[in-house]
Amino acid sequence: MLVEIAAVAGSAPREAGAFMLVAETDAHGTIGGGALEFQMIQQARRLLRENTDAARLSIPLGPGIGQCCGGRVEIAFVRLVGPIAADLLNRVRAAEAALRPVYVFGAGHVGLALATALLPLPVRTVLVDTRKEQLDKAAADIETRLSAIPEAEVERAPPGAAFVAVTNDHVLDFLITAAALKRGDSPYIGMIGSRTKRAQFRRWFFENGGNAAQLAELVSPIGDSGVDDKRPEVIAALTAAEIIVKMNHQPSKWALPAAAGTMAKGTG
């Protein structure tokens, strides 16, 4: 059963177009969690048991369902069969194709943690390293790329890609970062390291044809939000947040894909 937020009025936990798939014993996706989602899962399972093809509910987000958003949502339920199932598959494929890539260079502690942190977010993560044994440590659902010349991957990346250099080699970090800055189309370019490393990179970058406007796009140190915790998982979480913020604040051609229009029109 497709459970979709068909319309929103006022404050709500998710936007119109957010959806989840519900079966008798499983559920995928989210419409915002909490009491609303729990109750809609139960409703979807009741509709499945009753062999109902479609339904629509208008839900006030108030004390009655244990939420205080104050808005109202319309929830559409559609049994997935035939053309409807194919339509959903096309929608999922289109959403996947629209995801902006984030290239993480370096599969060390921070790189692996960052790729893992990005995995559930609305981006396509590519983990790049020269060492197969390091890439083999990545979770099975993380896209990996073994490359003898990682900086060449920057040149081959599609427009609007983001780049993060977290390798074990300062020179390689410099080469990757410089290539990314000179593209001029990246919403986020990050390089791990201290402010001293950034100063060293600045001198090197200018000596090798870079300019101040390009350098202004660099985020280094990464994950530098005032949290004094250098554990890889913490740096990864803060950096992932930086990437999402940058992607959402860039011009629309670089923005994260918005939720698609509702599939369930005309079902109520």
N, C-alpha and C positions, 0 to 999 in steps of 0.2 A: 504494500500500500504506500502510495506517495502521500506524504503529509507536508503541505506547503503553506507558508504565510502568503496568502493571496492579496491582502491589503493591510495597511497599518494606518491608524489615526493616533496622533500623539506619541508619547514615549513608549517604546517597546524594546524587548531584548534583542530582536533581529529585524532585518529589513525585509520588505516585500520581495519575494522570490527565493528567500531562504527555504530549504526543504530538507527532509530526511526520508529515508526508506524504512518501513517497518514491516517485519514479518512476525510470525507467531512467537518465535523464540529469539529474535535478534532485531537490532536496529542500527542503522548507519546514518551519519550526519547529525545535524542539530538545528533546532529552531530557537535555540536560546537557553536550553536547560531549565532547571528549576521545576516548580509545580506545573507550569504551563506545559512543558515538554512531557513530563510524566503523565499528565492527564490525557494529552493528545495521543500518546503511544497506546494507552489503555483504550481510548476511543477507536483508534485505528484497528486494534485487534478485535474489538467487538464488531466492527464493520466487516472485517475479514470473515469472522465466524458466521455473520448473518448474510454473507455473499452480496453485500451492498457494493455497487459499482462506484458511486460517487456521493459525496455529501459536503456540506459547508456549514461551519459554525462561526458565530460572531462572539468573541470572548472579551469581556472587560477585564483589564489587568489590575484588579483590585484585591481587597481582602478576601473575596470569595474564593480565590484560587491561591491565596497565600503569597501574592505579589503586590508590589506597591509602585509599579511603573506609572500607573495612572492613565495609560492609553487604552487602545482597543485593537484587537487583531481579528482578521477573518482568516480562518483556517480551512483550506480545501483538502479533501480526501479523495484520492482517485486510485481505484484498483488498477494495477499495471498488467495489461494484457495487450497483445497484438501491437497495433500502431502506437499506442500510448507508451508501451515499453520501448519501442524503437525510438520514439521522440525523446524519451528521457536519456537513452544511450547517446543519441546525437548531441544532446545538451551537455552531458558530462564530458564527452570528447571535445566539444567546442570550448568548454571551460578549461580543460587541461591544456589545449593548444594555446589559450590566451594567457597562461601563466608566464610571468616574467622570470627568466632564469637568473639564479644567483650562483656565480662560480666561486667556490671556496678552494683556494690553492693551499695545499698542505694538509696532510692527513695525520698530523700529530695530535696531541691531546686536545688543543683548542679547536683545530679543524674538524676532528671527529665530533666533538661536542657541539660545534656550531651547525654542522650538517644535520645532526640529530635534532637540534632545537628548531631548525627551519622546516623539518619534514612535515609537520602537520599544518604549516602555514600556507597561505595562498601564493606560493612561489614554486618554481621548479629548481631544485638544488642539484648542482653538479660538483662533485668532489674530485679535485685534480691533484695528482701527485706523480712523482717520478719513481716511487717505490711501490711495487705490487704488494709487498708484505704489509704495508701500512693500509693500502686501500682494502685489503682483505679483512681488515678489522671493522670496516663500516657495516652497519646494519644492511640486511639483504635488500631492503626497499630504497636504499640511497643510491642514486645514479653515480657511478664512479668512472673516471677516465684516466688511464695510464698514459702519461705523456713525457717523452724525453725532453721536450722543449715547451714547458708550461706557458711561457709568455706568448707562444704562437696560438694558444687556445683563446687568448684575449682577442686577437685579430679575427679569429673565426667566429666569435660569439655573435649572436643576432643583435640588432639594434635594441637599446633599452636594457641590456643586461647589466647586472650589478656584479661587482668583483670584490673579493676579500682576500688579501695576501697574508697567510699565517704559516709560511713555510719555516723550515729550520735553517734557512740560508738568507742572510741579509741582502746579498747581491741579487739573489733570485726574487726576493720581495721587491727590491727596487725595480728590476726589469719588468715584473708583472704590473706593478703600480704605475710605472711610467707609461707603459703601453695602454693601460686603461684610461689614464688621464688624457692622453693624446687623442683618444677616440672622440671625446666631446659629447657623448650621448648616454652616459651612464648615470642613473639616479643615485647610486651609492658606490663609492670606491673607498675601501678601508684597508689599512695596513697595521698589523700588530706591532707593538713596540712602544718605547718611551718617547718623551718629548725630545730627548737627545738624538734618538734615531730619526725622528722627523726632521730635525735640523740638519742632520747629515744627509738625509734624502733630499732636502731642499737644495743644498749646495750641489749635489750630484745632478739633480734634475735640471737645474738651470744651466749647468755646464754641458748638458747633453740635449739642449734645444727646447727645454720646457719653459713655460712662462708663468707669471703670477696668477693669471686668470685660471689656468689649468690647475695649478697647485691648490687654489682655493676650494676645489671640489673634493680634496682629500680629507678623509676622516682618519686621524691617527693622533693619539692612541685610539683604538676601537673600544667600544663599551665603556667609555670614560664618563660615567654619570655621577661621579662622586662616591660610588660604593667602593669601599676599601677592602675588596675581596678579590684575590687573583686566582681563585680556583677556576679551571677551564670551563666548568659548567656555568659559573656565574658570568664570566666574560662572554660566553656564548649566548646566554639569555639576554644580556644587555645589548650585545651586538645585533642579535636577531631583531630586537625591538627598534634599534636605530634603523635597520634596513627597511622594516615595514613603514616606519614614520617617513623616511625619505621617499619611498616609492609612492606613498599616498599624498605627499606634498609637492611632487613634481608635476609638470604639465600633463595633461590627460593622456598623451601618447605614451607616457611612461608609467601611468598609474596602475595600481592593481586592478584586475577585472572586477567590475561591479556584478552584483547578482543579476542573473538574467531575468527577463520578464516572466510572469507567472505562466506555467503550463496549463493550469487548471481553469482557464477561462471558460465560462459557460457551463460550469458544473453545478451551479447553485440555482 
